[in-house]
Amino acid sequence: MTDQPLADLLITGGTVVNESARFAADVAIKDGVIAFVGHPAFAPKAKDTLDARGKLVIPGAIDVHTHIREPGMAHKEDWTTGTRAAAAGGVTTVFDMPNTEPAIATPEALAAKREAAERQAHVNFGLYGILDERSLDHLPALATEGVIGFKLFLGNTTGNNPAPNDGAVLEGFEVLASLGLRCSIHAENSPILFWRENRMKAAGRDDAFAHLAARADIVALESLNRSIVLSEWTGARIHIVHESCMRSIPVIRDAKARGVPMTVETCPQYVLLAAEDLTGDKGRVARLNPPIREGRQREPILQALLDGTIDMLGTDHAPHAEEEKQRPSFWDNACGFPGVETSMRLMLTLVHEGRMTVEQYVRMASAAPARAFGLWPRKGVVQPGADGDIAVVDPAARGVIRGAELHSLRSRFTPFEGMETVGRAVATIVRGRIVMRDGVVRDAPGWGRMERPAMPKPEPRNLATTTKAILQPDARPW
């Protein structure tokens, strides 16, 4: 036996919780990878030790839906503030959406965004490419350059990215089916919502409930069904983001039963907040797309998340400058709010209340995202050989969410203001390095690594009918 340290970090005395098991164990990390999980008597020596007695040791959360905003909108958020917020919340990997300025439609735009992220990120990151009419010719190149997946905006969004023509969507799905990468979809019908919004503006409606009325359940249901049909036809893997509508649940179950290659996420706001409560300034803060719906929709969404119909938890972390949320007209207020820092606290509070287990939380926040986007088993589990991305959780830690304390320093507001929570991450470890401890985020710019997916073999369908096939001379679509 030598006195030379064999590991970089040893987490001692904690209870490891994965999606299907919990057990007492020490965890050692060396060179960014978990090297040991087991009885303390057999644990290696290490350079540093973290005492986790009375704490839970879980895989770090993977937030597949964030808007860091850089490049082009750094007045809202940048890679430093956004990833510090993630670290503060026990999130070890964020996937960033492509509706920055410029949108990530070309390899050149991707390279510029990657450079900004690699220089500043405190946690690991994946970068989406956009799927629209500008990017069709660049999809294979973006895949080669390592995008985590693609994002399709069927509903309007920050960044002025109009919904593409359905023909372009179909062609894009044909390409993605052959690449095997997953396409995340903002599933709202833009023509319907804009028509209804303009009708209400003309009638003088200017309130939070008008925003919900413009985006009634039919807006989500139509777009969800269209996305499913195109996925089933082409074999493209899809991911429905920020599912908020209880009427979508049977549609999702039916599609999955038929073998449609889809996954679905929801967000804390859709299981905790109710439209009826969003009056006055709180309604302005909570404005987002799709909107927070009636309170009666919360429990069905939560139950679908718990039974796996909805696969995972995202946040749609979407910061803005504070003045962008305080405009006189409700319609002019920016949509979205910070969420990456508060999600784990909110869900652990549901654990404390007995509405879910820690194991269920690990599945929805870490294991399921890792599987869906080609990172499993390197991420999403605490076991030897996995990346040393870990959150150490105090399940009894009590606190109150305050916007003024958020690490998204340009967007210090939240619709969860004043909410009491039980449970929080007290340490966040990224590839073996402690980047947050006891609420203090340590200076670690550039420590985050870009994550590349390793997806299963593609399974494209109806190849004779693809746009590429029918452009050939004398092609027959059968």
Secondary structure, 3 states (H helix, E strand, C coil): CCCCCCEEEEEECCEEECCCCEEECEEEEECCEEEEEECHHHCCCEEEEEECCCCEEEECEEEEEECCCCCCCCCCCCHHHHHHHHHHCCEEEEEECCCCCCCCCCHHHHHHHHHHHHHHCCCEEEEEEECCCCCHHHHHHHHHCCCCEEEEECCCCCCCCCCCCHHHHHHHHHHHHHHCCCEEEECCCHHHHHHHHHHHHHCCCCCHHHHHHHCCHHHHHHHHHHHHHHHHHHCCCEEECCCCCCCHHHHHHHHHHCCCCEEEEECHHHHHCCHHHCCHHHHHHCCCCCCCCCHHHHHHHHHHHHCCCCCEECCCECCCCHHHHCCCCHHHCCCCCCCCCCHHHHHHHHHHCCCCCHHHHHHHHHHHHHHHCCCCCCCCCCCCCCECCEEEEEEEEEEECCHHHCCCCCCCCCCCCCCEEEEEEEEEEECCEEEEECCEECCCCCCCCECCCCCCCCCCCCHHHCHHHHCCCCCCCC
